[in-house]
Amino acid sequence: MENIEKFKEIVKTQIPKSESIMFDFLITFARFECALKNIPEFLKIRKDRKGREYPEADWDEFSKSISDNFEQNTSKDIRLAVNFILKSPPKKQVVKDGILDWKDSLLDKNASITKKLSIYICRVRNNMFHGGKFNSIPNEGDRNCKLIYHSMKILNYWLELNEEVKENFLSDINPQ
């Protein structure tokens, strides 16, 4: 665990305030996806290359289900989070001339706000989980922390818009 502890120190030094918010986001996102997959309406069954089925959260269906309610009933705090993410969305990691790079990724301008947010929040998760944000974009640590923070704000609010998802999210982790 020595190397992991060293890495955590590097993260704390180079991206202040990030360690706890990164953990909070990853655990929140994982639990949110688990809550979605436990509802048939939000469970998408995919197949791998060998034809084996695996479950996936259906963010598209979920974003459609809350869209009207979300766009009509947002507080100032949530609007601030939404505006930050929509105006400063996470970049998408790409390979350019054999080198990892980042690009802006435009979404369908006709997509609902909840659809765009679900794509961007999933991208925040992907960028964190796959490690791309640790060493590629200089001076973006504060922006990345804000993307994480605002993503969590939105996920928390989305729980209020669907009682069944909220119930699953808050249920016991290891039911007896």
Backbone as a ProteinNet text record, in pm:
[ID]
protein_1_A
[PRIMARY]
MENIEKFKEIVKTQIPKSESIMFDFLITFARFECALKNIPEFLKIRKDRKGREYPEADWDEFSKSISDNFEQNTSKDIRLAVNFILKSPPKKQVVKDGILDWKDSLLDKNASITKKLSIYICRVRNNMFHGGKFNSIPNEGDRNCKLIYHSMKILNYWLELNEEVKENFLSDINPQ
[TERTIARY]
82.6	0	86.9	213.8	305.8	296.9	293.3	286.7	154.1	47.4	-83.4	-84.7	-29.3	-22.2	61.4	171	253.5	173.3	99.3	18	-88.7	-151.6	-253.5	-192.9	-70.1	-2.2	22	59.2	78.7	-52.6	-161.4	-292.6	-327.8	-309.7	-341.5	-262	-135.5	-48	-82.3	-104.4	-122.4	-266.9	-360.4	-501.9	-565.3	-541.6	-594.2	-745	-790.2	-932.3	-992.3	-911.3	-968.6	-994.9	-913.3	-921.8	-1060.6	-1115.9	-1246	-1358.3	-1352.1	-1459.4	-1455.1	-1336.5	-1325.1	-1385.2	-1353	-1409.4	-1561.2	-1607.7	-1751.9	-1823.7	-1765.7	-1829.2	-1832.7	-1721.4	-1717.4	-1814.6	-1821.8	-1912.7	-2058.9	-2083.5	-2218.4	-2260.5	-2171.7	-2203.8	-2229.3	-2143.8	-2159.9	-2294	-2327	-2453.1	-2572.7	-2560.9	-2667.7	-2693	-2585.7	-2602.3	-2664.2	-2623.6	-2682.1	-2832.2	-2869.4	-3011	-3089.2	-3030.1	-3097.5	-3115.8	-3010.5	-3016.5	-3115.8	-3152.2	-3248.7	-3393.7	-3412.6	-3547.1	-3555.6	-3645.8	-3651.7	-3653.5	-3722.9	-3732	-3595.2	-3502.8	-3371.6	-3258.3	-3295	-3196.9	-3185.5	-3065.4	-3039.2	-2953.5	-2992.9	-2915.7	-2832.4	-2702.1	-2609.4	-2547.6	-2481.1	-2408.6	-2263	-2174.4	-2033.2	-1999.8	-1873.6	-1832.4	-1862.7	-1870.5	-1898.2	-2047.9	-2129.8	-2274	-2329	-2243.8	-2290.1	-2357.1	-2469.3	-2543.4	-2482.4	-2488.6	-2449	-2539	-2558.9	-2648.5	-2577	-2654.4	-2601.9	-2714.3	-2679.7	-2779.2	-2822	-2951.5	-3003.2	-3023.4	-2915.3	-2918.2	-3012.9	-3027	-3117.9	-3261	-3304.9	-3442.1	-3461.4	-3362.8	-3375.2	-3383.8	-3296.4	-3299.2	-3431.4	-3489.7	-3622.2	-3728.1	-3719.1	-3823.7	-3829	-3719	-3715.8	-3708.7	-3700.1	-3674.5	-3772.9	-3901.7	-4001	-3994.2	-3992.2	-3986	-3859	-3749	-3619.4	-3615.5	-3659.1	-3647.9	-3745	-3850.6	-3948.7	-3920.5	-3854.6	-3848.3	-3708	-3617.5	-3481.3	-3459.5	-3385.2	-3351.7	-3233.5	-3203.7	-3090.6	-2960.2	-2945.7	-2826.6	-2807.1	-2914.7	-2907.6	-2883.2	-2947.1	-2923.4	-2776.3	-2714.9	-2571.9	-2488.9	-2520.3	-2449	-2470	-2594.3	-2626.6	-2550.2	-2555	-2487.8	-2337.4	-2276.8	-2132.8	-2100.3	-2174.1	-2144.5	-2172.7	-2282.3	-2315	-2220.2	-2170.9	-2080.1	-1934.3	-1903.1	-1764.9	-1763.9	-1817.8	-1835.1	-1702.1	-1706.8	-1584.1	-1543.3	-1414.7	-1362.8	-1359.4	-1346.9	-1340.6	-1196.3	-1145.4	-1009.3	-1005.5	-907.8	-891.7	-743.7	-716.4	-578.1	-559.4	-459.5	-431	-284.3	-260.9	-124.9	-49.5	-120.5	-58.4	-35.8	-88.6	-68.7	-204.9	-216.8	-341.7	-362.9	-485.6	-519.9	-663.7	-711.3	-847.4	-914.4	-1044.7	-1119.5	-1255.5	-1307.4	-1444.7	-1532.6	-1640.2	-1729.1	-1868.3	-1909.6	-2039.3	-2150.7	-2256.6	-2373.5	-2482.4	-2578.9	-2694.2	-2759.6	-2765.1	-2819.9	-2967.9	-3035.6	-3177.5	-3201.3	-3096	-3110.9	-3159.7	-3234.9	-3284.1	-3166.7	-3190.5	-3086.6	-3047.9	-3145.4	-3112.6	-3031	-3057.9	-2978.9	-2834.6	-2816.2	-2680.9	-2608.7	-2679	-2616.2	-2579.6	-2666.7	-2634	-2510.1	-2497.2	-2377.5	-2254.2	-2264.8	-2149.4	-2111.4	-2211	-2181.1	-2115.6	-2163.2	-2098.3	-1956	-1934.6	-1799.6	-1707.9	-1759.6	-1679.6	-1634.9	-1728.2	-1695.7	-1591.8	-1612	-1516.8	-1377.9	-1371.8	-1242	-1171.1	-1246.2	-1185.6	-1147	-1240.2	-1219.3	-1105.8	-1095.8	-991.1	-862.7	-860.7	-736	-690.3	-766.7	-722	-700.9	-767.5	-760	-642.2	-562.4	-454.2	-330.9	-311.2	-183.1	-187.5	-302.4	-307.2	-334.2	-413.8	-452.5	-397.4	-292.1	-233.8	-333.8	-326.4	-403.9	-555.5	-600.9	-744.6	-794.6	-710.7	-750.7	-873.6	-877.2	-990.6	-1117.8	-1107.1	-1222.4	-1273.6	-1182.1	-1222.7	-1294.3	-1244.4	-1312.2	-1451.8	-1465	-1597.2	-1691.1	-1638.9	-1722	-1772.2	-1684.7	-1722.1	-1826.5	-1801.4	-1892.5	-2030.5	-2034.1	-2162.6	-2233.7	-2158.7	-2218.5	-2287.7	-2221.8	-2284.1	-2408.7	-2405.2	-2524.1	-2642.8	-2615.9	-2722.3	-2771.2	-2679.8	-2721.5	-2808.5	-2768.3	-2846.1	-2987.1	-2996.9	-3129	-3210.8	-3146.5	-3217.6	-3280.1	-3218.8	-3278	-3414.4	-3429.6	-3556.8	-3666.5	-3626.7	-3723	-3776.6	-3718.2	-3767.5	-3758.8	-3872	-3878.2	-3821.1	-3845.3	-3796.1	-3642.7	-3585.4	-3439.4	-3382.7	-3446.4	-3401.3	-3407.4	-3516.4	-3531.6	-3420.1	-3392.6	-3283.8	-3148.6	-3128.5	-3001.8	-2976.6	-3082	-3068.4	-3089.2	-3117.7	-3140.5	-3011.8	-3026.2	-2909.2	-2818.5	-2689.7	-2593.1	-2586.5	-2589.4	-2584	-2709	-2821.7	-2945.5	-2930.4	-2984.8	-2975.1	-3089.3
-120.4	0	126.6	108.5	222.3	309.4	247.5	324.5	397.5	333.5	398.9	520.4	507.3	620.8	734.7	701.3	804.2	876.4	798.2	858.9	950.2	906.6	990	1121.8	1119.6	1242.8	1334.5	1276	1355	1422.7	1346.4	1401.6	1514.9	1494	1597.9	1724.9	1709.5	1824.8	1897.7	1821.4	1882.7	1920.6	1854.2	1886.2	1901.2	2014.5	2032.6	2010.4	1958.6	1933.3	1823.5	1751.6	1658.1	1519.6	1473.7	1333.9	1295.3	1370.8	1331.1	1351.6	1456.4	1479.8	1373.9	1328.1	1222.9	1093	1058.3	937.1	950.8	1064.4	1086.4	1071.9	1128.6	1120.8	977.2	906.9	770.2	678.6	689.9	604.5	644.1	773	821.3	775.1	790.7	750.7	600.3	522	376.4	336.2	398.3	365.6	409.7	525.1	575.2	477.1	429.8	333.4	204	161.3	41	62.3	179	210.8	209.1	262.1	261.5	119.4	38.3	-97.9	-187.2	-150.7	-229.9	-195.5	-110.3	-73.6	-115.8	-206.2	-258.1	-149	-40.3	70.1	130.9	124.4	187.1	85.4	-37.9	-145.1	-174.7	-160.3	-191.3	-318.2	-414.7	-538	-526.9	-540	-533.3	-670.3	-687.2	-811.5	-778.8	-860.4	-842	-911.7	-911.6	-968.7	-1117.2	-1185	-1327.9	-1357.8	-1251.8	-1270.2	-1285	-1269.4	-1279.3	-1148.4	-1162.1	-1044.1	-985.8	-852.7	-785.5	-663.1	-627	-515.3	-380.5	-280.9	-144.8	-48.6	56.6	158.5	230.2	251.4	319.8	467.5	543.1	685.9	761	716.4	784.3	778.3	658	643.5	721.9	716.8	791.1	940.9	991.6	1136	1179.6	1093	1124.4	1129.3	1036.7	1024.7	1144.2	1213	1326	1461.2	1460.2	1582.8	1696.3	1669.7	1776.9	1832.3	1744.3	1785.8	1863.8	1818.2	1882.2	2022.9	2037.7	2167.3	2269.9	2227.2	2320.5	2358.8	2272.3	2290.3	2303.8	2362.6	2369.6	2494.7	2478	2588.7	2666.7	2778.4	2861	2781.5	2706.4	2625.3	2521.2	2455.9	2354.9	2422.2	2535.1	2607	2647	2685.1	2719.2	2597.4	2482	2357.9	2322.8	2332.1	2301	2394.5	2524	2621.3	2597.1	2563.8	2537.5	2419.4	2310.7	2191.1	2214.5	2281.2	2304.1	2403.7	2501.5	2602.4	2558.1	2463.4	2416.3	2263.9	2196.8	2051	1976.7	1855.2	1775.2	1743.2	1742.6	1709.2	1557.4	1514.7	1372.3	1337.4	1230	1188.5	1116.6	1154.4	1096.9	1067.4	996.7	975.9	1056.6	1145.2	1230.3	1211.7	1161.3	1132.8	1043.4	943.5	846.9	896.1	1014.9	1074.3	1103.9	1076.4	1109.9	1259.6	1298.4	1440	1456	1579	1609.3	1692.7	1667.5	1748.9	1782.6	1895.1	1928.6	1833.1	1793.6	1700.1	1759.8	1804.7	1869.6	1766.1	1798.5	1711.5	1767.4	1685.6	1727	1847.3	1958	2080.4	2067.3	1969.7	1948	1853.2	1795.5	1703.2	1780.5	1713.3	1778.2	1809.6	1898.5	1933.5	1811.1	1730.6	1613.2	1511.5	1498.6	1408.1	1457.6	1586.6	1642.9	1624.5	1654.7	1641.8	1497.6	1403.7	1263.6	1220.4	1265.7	1233.7	1296.1	1422.2	1490.1	1431.6	1396.9	1338.5	1201.2	1124.2	995.4	1017.7	1122.8	1153.2	1194.4	1270.3	1304.9	1176.1	1084.3	955	879.7	874.3	802.9	865.3	996.6	1064.2	1035.6	1031	1000.2	853.8	767.5	624.6	572.7	622.5	575.9	655.6	747.5	814	926	960.8	1060.6	1199.6	1232.9	1369.8	1392.7	1290.8	1309.5	1376.3	1368.5	1416.7	1483.1	1523.1	1566.1	1713.9	1776.4	1914.9	2003.6	2076.9	2162.4	2267.1	2297	2404.4	2383.9	2260.9	2236.8	2165.7	2151	2080.9	2143	2275.2	2343.2	2323.5	2335.3	2315.4	2172.5	2076.1	1936.3	1910.9	1969.9	1955.6	2017	2129.4	2191.6	2104.1	2041.5	1950.3	1835.6	1783.1	1673.1	1720.6	1834.1	1888.9	1914.8	1981.1	2013.6	1887.6	1789.3	1661.8	1595.8	1599.8	1540.7	1617.4	1749.1	1830.4	1787.4	1767.8	1730.1	1588.7	1495	1358.2	1356.9	1434.2	1441.3	1493.7	1596.6	1651.2	1550.8	1480.6	1382.4	1274.2	1242.5	1143.4	1190.3	1320.9	1376.9	1366.9	1347	1345	1205.7	1104.7	968.7	891.8	870	808.2	666.7	590.8	452.4	447.8	535.8	543	585.9	685.2	731.5	619.2	544.5	432.3	329.2	294.1	200.2	255.9	383	448.7	444.1	465.8	474.4	341.2	235.2	105.5	47.2	-51.6	-118.3	-170.5	-160	-206.6	-358.9	-416.9	-562.8	-612.2	-618.7	-663.7	-807.9	-833.9	-969.4	-1055.2
0	0	0	13.8	19.8	-105.4	-221.9	-346	-360.5	-316.5	-322.3	-230.5	-111.3	-18.6	-77.2	-144.4	-209.6	-316.5	-395.4	-500.3	-440.6	-332.8	-267.6	-220.6	-174.1	-133.1	-252.4	-365	-486.7	-525.5	-521.9	-556.5	-461.4	-330.9	-231.9	-257.3	-295.5	-317.6	-446.9	-552.4	-683.5	-714.9	-650.2	-671.8	-533.5	-468.4	-332.5	-326.1	-215.9	-187.6	-273.9	-348.5	-444	-386.1	-292	-250.4	-200.8	-107.8	-53.2	-154	-233	-330	-439.9	-476.4	-577.5	-523.9	-401.6	-342.1	-331.6	-280.4	-265.2	-398.9	-503.5	-634.7	-685.6	-677.3	-730.5	-657.3	-526.3	-450.1	-477.8	-493.1	-524.5	-663.3	-760.8	-897.7	-904.5	-840.1	-841.8	-781	-668.7	-602.5	-687.8	-753.4	-839.4	-953.6	-1017.3	-1125.8	-1075.2	-958	-897.3	-876	-825.6	-801.6	-933	-1040.1	-1170.1	-1222.6	-1213.9	-1269.1	-1195.6	-1074.4	-999.1	-1031.5	-1129.8	-1176.4	-1323.6	-1356.7	-1495	-1603	-1575.9	-1672.6	-1705.2	-1610	-1627.1	-1638.8	-1669.4	-1689.1	-1838.1	-1889	-2029.2	-2030.5	-2111.9	-2125.2	-2252.7	-2236.6	-2349.9	-2371	-2482.7	-2509.5	-2539.9	-2484.6	-2515.2	-2647.1	-2685.3	-2814.3	-2825.8	-2711.6	-2712.5	-2698.4	-2699.8	-2692	-2551.3	-2450.8	-2312	-2271.4	-2202.3	-2158.2	-2031.4	-2021	-1898.5	-1878.2	-1752.4	-1722.1	-1732.2	-1768.4	-1775.1	-1735.3	-1666.7	-1632.5	-1760.5	-1776.3	-1893.7	-1859.8	-1875.3	-1843.2	-1935.4	-2060.1	-2153.2	-2102.9	-2065.3	-2015.1	-1886	-1797.8	-1673.4	-1701.1	-1787.3	-1814.8	-1877.6	-1962.3	-2019.6	-1910	-1816.5	-1713.8	-1618.6	-1603.8	-1509.8	-1579.9	-1709.7	-1785.7	-1755.8	-1768.6	-1748.1	-1606.7	-1510.9	-1370.4	-1339.9	-1393.7	-1367.7	-1424	-1547.3	-1613.2	-1556.9	-1489.6	-1434.4	-1289.2	-1215.8	-1070.7	-1012.7	-1083.9	-1031.2	-946.8	-840	-751.1	-808.8	-749.4	-792.3	-781.2	-673.9	-650.4	-761.3	-800.1	-906.2	-1040.8	-1065.4	-1191.6	-1204.7	-1094.3	-1094.4	-1135.3	-1079	-1113.3	-1260.8	-1306.6	-1445.5	-1539.3	-1511.9	-1598.2	-1603.2	-1489.7	-1489	-1580.7	-1565	-1644.6	-1793.2	-1825.2	-1966.3	-2032.7	-1956.7	-2013.8	-2010.8	-1924.1	-1910.4	-1900.7	-2002.4	-1992.1	-1989	-1936	-1935.6	-2079.4	-2099.6	-2231.6	-2247.4	-2370.5	-2400.7	-2436.2	-2376.8	-2405.8	-2540.4	-2622.4	-2755.5	-2778.9	-2885.1	-2928	-3055.6	-3053.8	-3168.7	-3205.6	-3322.8	-3369	-3270.6	-3217.7	-3127.5	-2985.7	-2953.7	-2821.5	-2759.1	-2628.2	-2559.3	-2562	-2588.9	-2596.8	-2547.9	-2544.4	-2502.3	-2609.1	-2626.6	-2722.2	-2663.8	-2709.6	-2676.5	-2755.7	-2696.9	-2764.1	-2763.8	-2878.6	-2889.6	-2887.9	-2818.3	-2811.1	-2900.8	-2930.1	-3008.9	-2941.8	-3012.5	-2952.4	-2919.3	-2980	-2951.7	-2834	-2780.6	-2667.4	-2544.9	-2461.4	-2338.9	-2246	-2154.4	-2056.4	-1975	-1935.5	-1854.4	-1934.1	-2062.1	-2147.5	-2154.2	-2180.7	-2187.1	-2054	-1944.9	-1813.1	-1783.2	-1819.7	-1791.3	-1869.7	-1993.2	-2073.1	-2009	-1968.6	-1909.4	-1773	-1692.5	-1560.8	-1578.8	-1674.2	-1703.6	-1754.7	-1831	-1879.5	-1764.2	-1669.4	-1550.7	-1483.2	-1466.7	-1405.7	-1487.8	-1619.5	-1705.5	-1698.6	-1702.3	-1695.9	-1564.1	-1456.8	-1326.2	-1317.4	-1351.8	-1332.7	-1420.1	-1539.5	-1630.1	-1615.1	-1520.5	-1483.3	-1573	-1671.9	-1767.7	-1711.8	-1605.2	-1554.4	-1459.5	-1434.4	-1338.7	-1396.7	-1526.9	-1576	-1712.9	-1758.7	-1897.5	-1921.7	-1838.9	-1867	-1755.5	-1783.2	-1679.8	-1629.8	-1502.3	-1439.3	-1446.6	-1458.9	-1464	-1338.8	-1237.4	-1115.9	-1051.3	-1039.2	-976.9	-1059.4	-1189.5	-1277.6	-1266	-1262	-1250.5	-1118.5	-1010.2	-880.5	-885.5	-953.8	-967.7	-1049.8	-1155.9	-1235.4	-1148.4	-1064.6	-975.4	-875.4	-812.8	-711.8	-771.4	-885.3	-947.5	-998.3	-1042.6	-1083.1	-964.3	-848.5	-729.1	-688.4	-700.2	-668.9	-755.4	-882.9	-975.7	-947.1	-924.8	-892.5	-766.7	-667.9	-544	-571.5	-652.9	-686.2	-768	-859.2	-940	-853.1	-741.5	-650.4	-600.5	-585.1	-538.7	-645.9	-769.7	-879.7	-911.2	-850.3	-873.9	-742.5	-681.5	-548.2	-547.5	-653.4	-657.3	-666.4	-746.8	-755.9	-620.3	-559.5	-428.3	-324.5	-325.5	-232.1	-250.8	-375.6	-405	-361.6	-389.2	-355.2	-204.4	-125.9	18.3	90.3	16.2	79.3	134.6	220.2	276.7	166.4	188.6	89.6	89.7	206.7	219.7	290.8	218.9	285	334.2	450.8	510.3	467
[MASK]
++++++++++++++++++++++++++++++++++++++++++++++++++++++++++++++++++++++++++++++++++++++++++++++++++++++++++++++++++++++++++++++++++++++++++++++++++++++++++++++++++++++++++++++++

